[in-house]
Amino acid sequence: MLIVTWLGLLATGTAHADRVVQPSRIESPRGVALGSGVRAAAASTQAQADNPANLVVGGVYHIESFFAYDPTFKRYGTGVSVVDAMTSRLAAGMSFRALFGSNDAGENEGWEAKLGLGLPIGDMISIGIAGRYANFRIADTHAKPEHPVMEGQPADRRFHLEAFTMDAAITLRPVPGFALSALAYNMIDTDSPLAPLVVGGSGAFSSAGLTVGGDFLWDLNKQDLFPGPVVVIGGGIEYLASGMAPIRIGYQYDQGRDQNFITGGLGFVNPRFGAQVSLRQTVSGPGETSLFFGVQYFVQ
């Protein structure tokens, strides 16, 4: 309760009016804790969320349940993710998220489902593709309306996404511990600011329990939300203490929304079970706070 109360205080009075609504998609606690995600190093359920080419990593069979709370928007999300890279050369992931809650702009509700496939090409390259169907409504008290406001009518700050779209990725591992990924999100136009077309790249290096990396993502601005294409950049560091306690810290900068985020997270893992908690908080620009929890079961 103390954490939730503190998060509510952080969110109070920091939100700015007339900003652009944030995209909405399935995320993972690890990706949130690492700023922009360090997506080239994604594995397991984070790969299902951020980088389908990395579904092949590790030969794992993992199940994760997750819960997210956004006190800024009084919004909740919960779901499950399953990744199987053990039973076939073609790795697969499935995930589902439900959204609920309400604020002064209206209801937050709906659901989305995602299927990802990853395939290794030799020892150094893997490719992946993911299909996602989303049907939800986002209410953002402080966002610019998606449609023009008629004179004498209140601004409608509700955003609707009902569409199928796809992500794709390729990862190159030229030497052990080093990975480079090319990424594309929402390649099928949804005509919604909740799922913009984004392309970019990521690099990461891992050794002796330490992972460090960064991401460069380019929002191509197909919905004309900004004067032109904008970038989201950032990165993070993860250290696996004592082989069982991941410690994560990260940073993200969103050029279009003029926001800087700091992120962090802690966890516990053993051969059968994992638990994680992550926080994302703005330090400049329109205020936002997000808290993520995840519990994993490792079949293999």
Secondary structure, DSSP 8 states (H G I E B T S, - for coil): -HHHHHHHHHHTTT--SSB---------HHHHHTTT--GGG--HHHHHHH-GGGGGGGG-EEEEEEEEEETTTTEEEEEEEEEE-SSSSSEEEEEEEEEEEEETTEE-EEEEEEEEEEEEETTTEEEEEEEEEEEEEEE-TTB--SS---TTS----EEEEEEEEEEEEEEE-SSTTEEEEEEEE--S--SSTTS--EEEEEEEEEETTEEEEEEEEEE--TT--SSS-EEEEEEEEEEEETTTEEEEEEEEEETTTTEEEEEEEEEEE-SSEEEEEEEEEEEESS--EEEEEEEEEE--
